[in-house]
Amino acid sequence: MGIRTNILLRVYIAFGLILLFAGAVVFQLYRVQFVQGKKWRAMSQTLSTKYENVKASRGNILSVDGSLLATSVPEYDVHMDMMAGGIADDKIFYGKVDSLALKLSQLYPDRSATEFSRMLRDARKDSSRYQLIRRKVTYQELEKIKKFPLFSTGRLGGSLIAIAENKRILPFRTLAARTIGYKNENVKNAVGLEGAFADYINGENGKRLMQRIAGGIYMPVNNGEEEIPAKDGADIISTIDVNYQDVAQDALKKELIKSQADHGCVVLMEVATGEIRAIANFSRNKNSDYEEKLNYAISAANDPGSTFKLASYMTLFDQHKIDTNTVVDAEGGRYNIYYKEKILKTVKDVEENHLMTAKKAFEESSNVAVVKYVYGHYSDNPKEFTDNLQKVLHLNEKLVLQIPGEAQPLVRDPSDKHWSKLSLPEMAYGYEMRITPLQILTLYNSVANNGKMIAPIFVREIQRLGNTVEHFQARVINPKVCSDATLGKMKALLESVVWVDAIIVSLI
């Protein structure tokens, strides 16, 4: 074979391979375009679009008289599609852009008309499809913006894109703020009514179709409209009365300032229903002012002190250990508790009391008297005393409240590993135990409620579109905490304390 023939053969083979490769490319293009075209177009659409959640408007929290305690108001991020059909013609855009800039500057004076105009013109040159105009626009402002030049070209060709977000506000600001609570995505534990009833309040999120544009930004396909509308949350009808709440907060703050206390709380509970009409909790901050930080009424379990004497006397009366006329020697206001001839503790009174009846001892809040009564009658069988506290008055159990954060109470009995020779006398006047203010209130309320002990409630009902979804009533803890005879004695003792205090105040 000659050199010429060899060269031509190689050229033909190379050319044939090129034709074969070209044919393969054409075949593959045909296959991709016509055979697999539907598949790849669908994949392309999937990669360039996505659905994002549209948060539902959260339900309202209302007071018992219908006043708004917490509500959601819409805020908008306003964007502009510079290439929208209604403003595609440069004559339309440049003929009205300065008028739009002027209107925007009048509504938002923090930027001049010149600055707005420059921003809009630059966005037009960049063919921006999703130019941010303003964040946190109110509904009233949005209604004005819709009428501005270039924005009022109608929905089909309009350039305005408004993305709604819901802002939570408290119309009464600090009024019952801690009980109302708040929703925080970064906090796992629920806070107040907002957290406890989140499943009702949150509603159901909707869906909005978003399309990716230049720069990796996603913009709504349908001018911010939702493909799947969000379902608004249900409304919570609380038991709070805004008038009582206002008075309670004001009174508490005045007393805390007067005494320079670190913190304090006040709770107002309707006797028959257990509905909390007002609840306030204040802590002193670094500026020596008071603000709501913690809900002490439900979370602060401490020694109740003399407020616990009601439980001690109720137990003594109901188990027929003493009567209101039973006399005790308060020993001048000092009483030593001995063990094997060694003084374990000296119980003291503020006043120098001597012989006094149980009625007088209760009026004077004598520590010595109640310790001598309890220690004298239960020292041989302390379980008889603690059983009444635990099994009848249920002071060792949580109230199972509608809002989270309730502390676990502690009322010891002789089986407790920390029980000591001092436990019984200490418990008599409210020490060596942990009880929250709301639990003490529940105890006192049982006396006012003719012996029926009920758990407090903060929410009366849940409504959706004005219709009741669920109604709540107080849980009965014990239908009868003591006999009618004991109940009559306790009411008389409590009334006498009020009269004594009223007389002292009048004398002062």
C-alpha positions as CSV (number, residue, x, y, z in Angstrom):
1,M,0.0,0.0,0.0
2,G,1.4,3.4,-1.0
3,I,1.9,6.3,1.3
4,R,-0.9,8.2,-0.4
5,T,-3.4,5.4,0.0
6,N,-2.4,5.0,3.7
7,I,-2.9,8.7,4.4
8,L,-6.3,8.7,2.7
9,L,-7.4,5.6,4.6
10,R,-6.6,7.4,7.9
11,V,-8.4,10.5,6.8
12,Y,-11.5,8.5,5.9
13,I,-11.5,6.6,9.2
14,A,-11.1,9.9,11.2
15,F,-13.9,11.5,9.2
16,G,-16.1,8.5,9.7
17,L,-15.5,8.6,13.4
18,I,-16.4,12.3,13.5
19,L,-19.6,11.6,11.6
20,L,-20.4,8.7,13.9
21,F,-19.9,11.0,17.0
22,A,-21.9,13.7,15.4
23,G,-24.7,11.3,14.7
24,A,-24.6,10.1,18.3
25,V,-24.9,13.6,19.5
26,V,-27.8,14.4,17.3
27,F,-29.5,11.2,18.3
28,Q,-29.0,12.0,22.0
29,L,-30.3,15.5,21.5
30,Y,-33.4,14.1,19.8
31,R,-33.8,11.6,22.7
32,V,-33.5,14.2,25.4
33,Q,-35.7,16.7,23.6
34,F,-38.6,14.4,22.4
35,V,-38.3,11.1,24.2
36,Q,-37.2,12.3,27.7
37,G,-38.3,15.9,27.4
38,K,-41.2,15.7,29.7
39,K,-39.1,14.1,32.4
40,W,-36.3,16.7,32.3
41,R,-38.7,19.7,32.0
42,A,-40.5,18.5,35.1
43,M,-37.1,18.1,36.9
44,S,-36.1,21.6,35.8
45,Q,-39.3,23.0,37.2
46,T,-38.8,21.2,40.5
47,L,-35.3,22.6,40.8
48,S,-36.3,26.2,40.1
49,T,-39.5,26.2,42.3
50,K,-40.4,25.3,45.8
51,Y,-43.2,25.6,48.3
52,E,-42.6,27.6,51.5
53,N,-44.8,27.7,54.6
54,V,-47.1,30.7,55.1
55,K,-47.6,31.1,58.8
56,A,-51.2,31.3,60.0
57,S,-52.5,34.2,61.9
58,R,-52.4,33.2,65.5
59,G,-55.7,33.3,67.5
60,N,-56.5,36.0,69.9
61,I,-56.3,35.8,73.7
62,L,-59.2,37.7,75.3
63,S,-60.2,38.7,78.8
64,V,-63.4,37.4,80.4
65,D,-65.2,40.6,79.2
66,G,-63.9,40.3,75.6
67,S,-61.1,42.8,75.7
68,L,-58.0,41.8,73.6
69,L,-55.1,40.7,75.7
70,A,-53.0,39.4,72.8
71,T,-53.6,39.6,69.1
72,S,-51.9,39.3,65.7
73,V,-51.6,42.1,63.2
74,P,-50.2,41.7,59.7
75,E,-47.0,43.3,58.7
76,Y,-45.7,43.2,55.1
77,D,-42.4,43.1,53.3
78,V,-43.1,45.1,50.1
79,H,-41.1,44.1,46.9
80,M,-41.3,45.3,43.3
81,D,-41.1,43.3,40.1
82,M,-39.3,45.7,37.7
83,M,-40.1,43.5,34.7
84,A,-43.8,43.0,35.4
85,G,-46.1,43.1,32.4
86,G,-47.8,46.3,33.4
87,I,-44.6,48.3,33.5
88,A,-42.6,46.5,30.7
89,D,-42.7,49.6,28.5
90,D,-39.9,52.0,29.4
91,K,-42.1,54.9,28.6
92,I,-44.5,53.8,31.4
93,F,-41.8,53.1,33.9
94,Y,-39.6,56.2,33.4
95,G,-42.7,58.4,33.0
96,K,-43.9,57.5,36.5
97,V,-40.9,56.4,38.5
98,D,-40.2,59.9,39.9
99,S,-43.9,60.2,41.0
100,L,-43.6,56.8,42.8
101,A,-40.4,57.9,44.5
102,L,-42.1,61.1,45.7
103,K,-45.0,59.2,47.1
104,L,-42.7,56.7,48.9
105,S,-40.7,59.5,50.4
106,Q,-43.8,61.2,51.7
107,L,-44.9,58.0,53.4
108,Y,-41.4,57.2,54.6
109,P,-39.5,60.4,55.2
110,D,-36.3,58.7,56.3
111,R,-35.4,58.5,52.6
112,S,-35.7,61.3,50.1
113,A,-37.5,61.2,46.8
114,T,-34.1,61.3,45.0
115,E,-32.8,58.3,47.0
116,F,-36.0,56.3,46.2
117,S,-35.8,57.3,42.5
118,R,-32.1,56.2,42.3
119,M,-32.9,52.9,43.9
120,L,-35.8,52.2,41.5
121,R,-33.8,53.2,38.4
122,D,-30.8,51.0,39.4
123,A,-33.2,48.1,40.0
124,R,-34.7,48.6,36.6
125,K,-31.3,48.5,34.9
126,D,-30.5,45.3,36.7
127,S,-33.9,43.8,35.6
128,S,-34.6,43.0,39.2
129,R,-37.7,40.8,39.7
130,Y,-37.9,41.1,43.4
131,Q,-36.6,44.5,44.5
132,L,-37.1,45.2,48.2
133,I,-39.0,48.5,48.8
134,R,-39.8,48.4,52.5
135,R,-40.0,46.0,55.4
136,K,-42.5,45.9,58.3
137,V,-45.2,47.8,56.4
138,T,-48.5,48.0,58.2
139,Y,-51.8,47.1,56.6
140,Q,-52.9,50.8,56.4
141,E,-49.6,51.7,54.8
142,L,-50.0,48.9,52.2
143,E,-53.4,50.1,51.2
144,K,-51.9,53.5,50.4
145,I,-49.0,52.0,48.6
146,K,-51.3,50.0,46.3
147,K,-52.6,53.3,44.9
148,F,-49.1,54.7,44.1
149,P,-48.0,55.1,40.5
150,L,-46.6,51.9,38.9
151,F,-48.2,49.9,41.7
152,S,-51.8,50.5,40.7
153,T,-51.7,48.7,37.3
154,G,-53.8,45.8,38.4
155,R,-53.1,42.3,39.6
156,L,-52.4,40.8,36.2
157,G,-49.7,43.2,35.2
158,G,-48.9,44.8,38.6
159,S,-45.4,45.1,39.9
160,L,-46.3,45.1,43.6
161,I,-45.4,42.0,45.6
162,A,-46.4,42.1,49.3
163,I,-45.3,39.2,51.6
164,A,-47.4,39.1,54.8
165,E,-46.0,38.3,58.3
166,N,-48.0,38.3,61.5
167,K,-46.8,40.4,64.4
168,R,-47.9,39.6,68.0
169,I,-48.9,42.6,70.1
170,L,-50.3,43.0,73.6
171,P,-52.9,45.9,73.5
172,F,-52.6,46.4,77.3
173,R,-48.8,46.0,77.1
174,T,-47.6,44.8,80.6
175,L,-51.1,43.9,81.9
176,A,-50.9,40.1,82.9
177,A,-48.0,39.8,80.4
178,R,-46.4,36.9,82.2
179,T,-49.6,34.9,82.4
180,I,-50.4,35.7,78.7
181,G,-46.8,34.5,77.9
182,Y,-45.2,34.5,74.5
183,K,-44.1,32.2,71.7
184,N,-40.4,31.9,71.1
185,E,-39.2,29.4,68.4
186,N,-35.8,29.1,70.3
187,V,-37.4,28.2,73.6
188,K,-38.6,24.7,74.0
189,N,-40.6,25.2,77.2
190,A,-44.0,26.7,76.8
191,V,-44.6,30.1,78.4
192,G,-48.0,31.2,79.7
193,L,-51.2,30.8,77.8
194,E,-49.4,31.4,74.5
195,G,-47.3,28.3,75.1
196,A,-49.8,26.1,76.9
197,F,-52.5,26.6,74.2
198,A,-50.2,26.8,71.2
199,D,-51.9,23.9,69.4
200,Y,-55.1,25.9,69.3
201,I,-53.7,29.4,68.8
202,N,-51.1,28.6,66.1
203,G,-53.6,27.5,63.4
204,E,-52.5,25.7,60.3
205,N,-49.8,27.0,58.0
206,G,-50.5,27.5,54.3
207,K,-48.3,27.1,51.2
208,R,-46.9,29.6,48.8
209,L,-45.2,28.7,45.5
210,M,-41.8,30.3,45.1
211,Q,-39.6,30.5,42.0
212,R,-35.8,30.9,41.9
213,I,-34.6,33.9,40.0
214,A,-31.1,35.4,39.3
215,G,-28.9,35.5,42.3
216,G,-30.4,32.4,43.9
217,I,-33.3,34.5,45.3
218,Y,-36.8,33.0,45.5
219,M,-39.8,35.2,44.6
220,P,-43.5,34.3,44.8
221,V,-45.0,33.0,41.6
222,N,-48.4,34.6,42.2
223,N,-47.5,38.0,43.6
224,G,-47.5,36.7,47.2
225,E,-50.9,34.9,47.0
226,E,-51.1,31.6,48.7
227,E,-51.7,28.3,46.8
228,I,-52.9,26.7,50.0
229,P,-54.5,29.3,52.3
230,A,-53.4,29.3,56.0
231,K,-56.1,28.5,58.6
232,D,-56.2,31.1,61.4
233,G,-55.8,29.9,65.0
234,A,-58.6,29.6,67.5
235,D,-59.3,32.3,70.1
236,I,-58.7,31.8,73.8
237,I,-61.2,33.3,76.3
238,S,-59.2,33.7,79.5
239,T,-60.6,34.3,83.0
240,I,-58.6,37.5,83.5
241,D,-60.6,40.7,84.1
242,V,-58.6,43.7,82.9
243,N,-60.0,46.0,85.5
244,Y,-59.2,43.8,88.4
245,Q,-55.8,43.0,86.8
246,D,-55.0,46.7,86.6
247,V,-55.9,47.3,90.2
248,A,-54.0,44.3,91.4
249,Q,-50.8,45.2,89.5
250,D,-50.9,48.8,90.8
251,A,-51.5,47.7,94.4
252,L,-48.7,45.1,94.3
253,K,-46.2,47.5,92.9
254,K,-47.0,50.2,95.5
255,E,-46.5,47.7,98.3
256,L,-43.3,46.3,96.9
257,I,-41.9,49.8,96.6
258,K,-42.9,50.7,100.1
259,S,-41.2,47.6,101.6
260,Q,-38.3,47.5,99.1
261,A,-39.0,43.8,98.6
262,D,-37.1,41.7,96.0
263,H,-40.3,40.2,94.5
264,G,-43.9,39.5,95.2
265,C,-47.2,38.3,93.7
266,V,-50.9,38.8,94.1
267,V,-53.7,36.5,92.8
268,L,-57.5,37.2,92.8
269,M,-59.6,34.0,92.4
270,E,-63.4,33.8,92.1
271,V,-64.5,31.5,94.9
272,A,-67.2,29.3,93.3
273,T,-65.7,28.8,89.9
274,G,-61.9,28.9,90.6
275,E,-61.4,31.4,87.8
276,I,-58.4,33.6,88.2
277,R,-59.5,37.2,87.7
278,A,-56.1,38.8,88.3
279,I,-52.5,37.6,88.7
280,A,-49.5,39.8,89.0
281,N,-45.8,39.0,89.6
282,F,-43.1,41.6,90.0
283,S,-39.3,41.3,90.5
284,R,-37.0,44.2,91.3
285,N,-34.5,44.8,88.5
286,K,-31.0,46.4,88.5
287,N,-32.6,49.9,88.2
288,S,-34.6,49.2,91.4
289,D,-37.8,49.2,89.4
290,Y,-40.3,46.3,89.2
291,E,-41.1,44.2,86.2
292,E,-42.6,40.8,85.4
293,K,-39.9,38.2,84.9
294,L,-41.2,35.0,86.6
295,N,-44.7,33.8,87.6
296,Y,-44.0,33.4,91.3
297,A,-47.6,32.5,92.0
298,I,-47.2,29.1,90.4
299,S,-43.5,28.5,90.2
300,A,-42.2,29.7,93.6
301,A,-42.6,26.8,96.1
302,N,-41.3,28.1,99.5
303,D,-42.0,27.8,103.2
304,P,-45.5,29.3,103.5
305,G,-44.9,30.4,107.1
306,S,-47.8,31.6,109.1
307,T,-50.3,31.4,106.2
308,F,-50.1,27.6,106.8
309,K,-51.5,27.9,110.3
310,L,-55.0,27.6,108.8
311,A,-54.2,24.0,107.7
312,S,-52.9,23.2,111.2
313,Y,-55.9,24.5,113.0
314,M,-58.3,22.9,110.5
315,T,-56.7,19.6,111.1
316,L,-56.7,20.1,114.9
317,F,-60.4,21.0,114.9
318,D,-61.5,18.3,112.5
319,Q,-59.8,15.6,114.4
320,H,-61.3,16.9,117.7
321,K,-58.0,17.6,119.3
322,I,-58.9,21.2,120.4
323,D,-61.7,23.7,120.2
324,T,-61.8,27.4,119.7
325,N,-61.9,27.9,123.5
326,T,-59.0,25.5,124.3
327,V,-56.5,27.4,126.4
328,V,-52.8,27.3,125.8
329,D,-49.9,28.9,127.7
330,A,-47.7,30.8,125.2
331,E,-45.1,31.2,127.9
332,G,-44.3,34.8,127.2
333,G,-43.7,34.2,123.5
334,R,-40.8,31.7,123.9
335,Y,-41.1,28.0,123.8
336,N,-38.2,25.5,123.9
337,I,-38.4,22.2,122.1
338,Y,-36.3,19.5,123.9
339,Y,-34.8,16.2,123.0
340,K,-33.1,14.2,125.7
341,E,-32.8,17.3,127.8
342,K,-31.2,19.3,125.0
343,I,-32.8,22.3,123.4
344,L,-33.3,21.6,119.7
345,K,-35.1,24.9,118.9
346,T,-36.7,27.9,120.5
347,V,-40.0,29.0,118.9
348,K,-40.7,32.7,119.3
349,D,-43.6,35.1,119.0
350,V,-43.5,38.7,118.2
351,E,-45.7,39.6,121.1
352,E,-45.3,38.5,124.7
353,N,-48.3,36.2,125.0
354,H,-49.3,34.0,127.9
355,L,-52.6,32.2,128.5
356,M,-54.8,32.4,125.4
357,T,-57.6,30.5,123.7
358,A,-57.2,28.9,120.3
359,K,-59.3,31.7,118.9
360,K,-57.0,34.4,120.4
361,A,-53.9,32.4,119.3
362,F,-55.1,32.4,115.7
363,E,-55.9,36.1,115.8
364,E,-52.5,36.9,117.2
365,S,-50.8,34.4,114.8
366,S,-48.9,32.9,117.7
367,N,-46.2,30.5,116.7
368,V,-45.8,29.2,120.2
369,A,-49.5,28.3,120.5
370,V,-49.8,26.4,117.3
371,V,-46.6,24.5,117.9
372,K,-47.7,23.5,121.4
373,Y,-51.1,22.4,120.0
374,V,-49.7,20.3,117.2
375,Y,-46.7,19.0,119.0
376,G,-48.7,18.2,122.1
377,H,-51.4,16.2,120.2
378,Y,-49.3,14.6,117.4
379,S,-45.8,14.0,118.8
380,D,-46.6,10.3,119.5
381,N,-48.3,9.8,116.0
382,P,-47.2,12.6,113.6
383,K,-48.5,10.6,110.7
384,E,-52.1,11.4,111.8
385,F,-51.3,15.0,111.2
386,T,-49.4,14.7,107.9
387,D,-52.0,12.3,106.5
388,N,-54.6,15.0,106.8
389,L,-52.3,17.5,105.0
390,Q,-51.6,15.0,102.2
391,K,-54.7,12.9,101.8
392,V,-57.5,15.4,102.7
393,L,-56.0,18.8,101.9
394,H,-53.8,17.4,99.1
395,L,-51.0,19.9,99.8
396,N,-48.4,17.5,98.5
397,E,-49.9,17.4,95.0
398,K,-49.7,19.7,92.0
399,L,-52.8,21.6,91.1
400,V,-52.4,20.5,87.4
401,L,-52.8,24.0,86.1
402,Q,-53.7,25.1,82.5
403,I,-50.4,26.9,82.1
404,P,-46.9,25.3,82.6
405,G,-44.3,26.0,85.2
406,E,-46.0,24.8,88.4
407,A,-43.6,23.8,91.1
408,Q,-43.7,20.4,92.8
409,P,-45.0,20.9,96.4
410,L,-43.3,19.2,99.3
411,V,-45.1,18.2,102.5
412,R,-43.1,15.6,104.5
413,D,-44.3,12.7,106.5
414,P,-42.5,10.4,109.0
415,S,-41.4,8.1,106.2
416,D,-39.3,10.8,104.6
417,K,-35.6,10.3,105.0
418,H,-35.2,14.0,106.0
419,W,-37.9,13.7,108.8
420,S,-36.4,14.8,112.1
421,K,-37.5,15.5,115.7
422,L,-38.1,19.1,114.6
423,S,-40.1,18.4,111.5
424,L,-43.5,18.2,113.3
425,P,-43.2,21.5,115.3
426,E,-41.7,23.2,112.3
427,M,-44.5,22.2,110.0
428,A,-47.1,23.4,112.5
429,Y,-46.3,27.0,111.6
430,G,-45.4,26.6,108.0
431,Y,-41.7,25.5,107.7
432,E,-39.9,22.4,106.4
433,M,-42.2,22.4,103.4
434,R,-42.5,23.8,99.9
435,I,-45.9,25.3,98.8
436,T,-46.7,27.8,96.1
437,P,-48.8,30.9,96.7
438,L,-51.5,29.6,94.4
439,Q,-51.7,26.4,96.4
440,I,-52.1,28.4,99.6
441,L,-54.8,30.4,97.8
442,T,-56.5,27.1,96.8
443,L,-56.5,26.0,100.5
444,Y,-58.0,29.3,101.7
445,N,-60.6,29.3,98.9
446,S,-61.8,25.9,100.0
447,V,-62.9,27.5,103.3
448,A,-64.7,30.3,101.5
449,N,-66.2,27.8,99.1
450,N,-67.9,25.9,101.9
451,G,-65.3,23.1,102.1
452,K,-65.1,22.4,98.3
453,M,-61.5,22.5,97.1
454,I,-61.1,23.3,93.4
455,A,-58.1,23.8,91.2
456,P,-57.7,27.3,89.7
457,I,-58.3,27.9,86.0
458,F,-57.0,30.6,83.7
459,V,-59.0,29.8,80.5
460,R,-62.7,29.6,80.3
461,E,-63.2,28.4,76.7
462,I,-61.7,28.1,73.3
463,Q,-63.6,29.6,70.3
464,R,-63.2,29.3,66.6
465,L,-65.1,31.8,64.4
466,G,-67.2,32.7,67.5
467,N,-68.3,29.1,68.2
468,T,-67.2,27.3,71.3
469,V,-64.7,24.5,70.6
470,E,-64.0,23.6,74.2
471,H,-65.3,24.8,77.6
472,F,-63.4,24.4,80.9
473,Q,-64.5,24.1,84.4
474,A,-62.4,23.9,87.6
475,R,-61.3,20.4,88.6
476,V,-62.7,19.3,92.0
477,I,-59.7,18.3,94.2
478,N,-61.8,17.4,97.3
479,P,-65.6,18.0,97.6
480,K,-65.3,18.3,101.4
481,V,-62.1,19.2,103.1
482,C,-63.6,19.2,106.6
483,S,-66.8,18.9,108.5
484,D,-69.4,21.6,108.6
485,A,-68.6,22.2,112.2
486,T,-64.9,22.7,111.5
487,L,-65.8,24.9,108.5
488,G,-67.9,27.2,110.7
489,K,-65.0,27.6,113.2
490,M,-62.5,28.4,110.5
491,K,-64.7,31.0,108.9
492,A,-65.3,32.6,112.3
493,L,-61.5,32.6,113.0
494,L,-60.7,34.2,109.6
495,E,-63.4,36.8,110.1
496,S,-62.0,37.7,113.6
497,V,-58.5,38.2,112.1
498,V,-60.0,40.7,109.7
499,W,-61.8,42.5,112.4
500,V,-58.7,42.6,114.7
501,D,-56.6,44.0,111.8
502,A,-59.2,46.5,110.9
503,I,-59.3,47.8,114.6
504,I,-55.5,48.0,114.6
505,V,-55.4,50.0,111.4
506,S,-58.1,52.4,112.7
507,L,-56.1,53.0,115.9
508,I,-53.0,53.7,113.9
